[in-house]
């Protein structure tokens, strides 16, 4: 969970283990869902909102758009990585 102005680079950081923290510790590196915003403040507010969600509510948020829980980064952002 996080916001960035360069999603492709952020994905590379996570896939290669360059970014310290929760995702590296637990080897979480799949992109299941994302939203786009034109204003950083709105992105930050949405991130705060989603971080408060329970795991169940987070799954309910992304499952309709990604019912197979596919790693979206593989096809959309990182072909050939």
C-alpha positions as CSV (number, residue, x, y, z in Angstrom):
1,X,0.0,0.0,0.0
2,X,1.4,3.4,-0.9
3,X,1.3,6.2,-3.4
4,X,3.8,7.1,-6.0
5,X,4.2,9.3,-9.1
6,X,6.1,6.5,-10.8
7,X,4.3,3.2,-10.4
8,X,6.6,1.2,-12.8
9,X,9.7,2.1,-10.7
10,X,7.9,1.4,-7.4
11,X,7.0,-2.0,-8.7
12,X,10.6,-2.7,-9.7
13,X,11.7,-1.7,-6.2
14,X,9.3,-4.2,-4.6
15,X,9.9,-7.0,-7.1
16,X,13.7,-6.7,-6.6
17,X,13.5,-6.2,-2.8
18,X,15.1,-2.7,-2.9
19,X,12.5,-1.2,-0.6
20,X,12.7,-1.9,3.1
21,X,9.7,-2.5,5.2
22,X,6.6,-4.7,5.5
23,X,6.5,-5.8,1.8
24,X,10.2,-6.8,1.8
25,X,9.9,-8.6,5.2
26,X,7.0,-10.7,4.1
27,X,8.0,-10.9,0.4
28,X,4.8,-9.2,-0.8
29,X,5.4,-8.0,-4.3
30,X,2.2,-8.5,-6.3
31,X,0.1,-5.7,-7.6
32,X,-3.5,-6.6,-7.0
33,X,-5.2,-3.3,-7.3
34,X,-4.4,0.4,-8.0
35,X,-6.2,3.7,-8.4
36,X,-5.0,6.8,-10.2
37,X,-5.3,10.4,-9.0
38,X,-4.3,13.7,-10.5
39,X,-3.8,15.4,-7.1
40,X,-1.4,14.0,-4.5
41,X,-3.5,15.1,-1.6
42,X,-6.5,13.0,-2.9
43,X,-4.2,10.0,-3.3
44,X,-2.9,10.4,0.2
45,X,-6.4,10.7,1.6
46,X,-7.5,7.6,-0.2
47,X,-4.5,5.7,1.0
48,X,-5.2,6.6,4.6
49,X,-8.8,5.5,4.1
50,X,-7.9,2.1,2.6
51,X,-5.2,1.5,5.3
52,X,-7.9,1.7,7.9
53,X,-9.9,-1.1,6.1
54,X,-9.9,-4.6,7.5
55,X,-8.3,-7.3,5.4
56,X,-11.7,-8.5,4.4
57,X,-12.8,-5.1,3.2
58,X,-9.6,-4.6,1.2
59,X,-10.2,-8.0,-0.5
60,X,-13.8,-6.9,-1.2
61,X,-12.4,-3.7,-2.8
62,X,-10.1,-5.3,-5.3
63,X,-11.7,-8.7,-6.0
64,X,-14.4,-7.3,-8.4
65,X,-11.8,-5.8,-10.7
66,X,-9.3,-8.7,-10.2
67,X,-11.3,-11.9,-9.4
68,X,-8.4,-14.2,-10.1
69,X,-6.1,-12.3,-7.9
70,X,-3.7,-11.9,-10.8
71,X,-0.5,-10.0,-10.4
72,X,-1.3,-7.0,-12.5
73,X,2.3,-5.8,-12.7
74,X,3.3,-8.8,-14.9
75,X,1.2,-7.9,-17.9
76,X,0.5,-4.3,-17.5
77,X,3.7,-2.6,-16.2
78,X,6.7,-5.0,-16.3
79,X,6.7,-7.1,-19.4
80,X,10.1,-8.8,-19.7
81,X,11.4,-7.8,-16.2
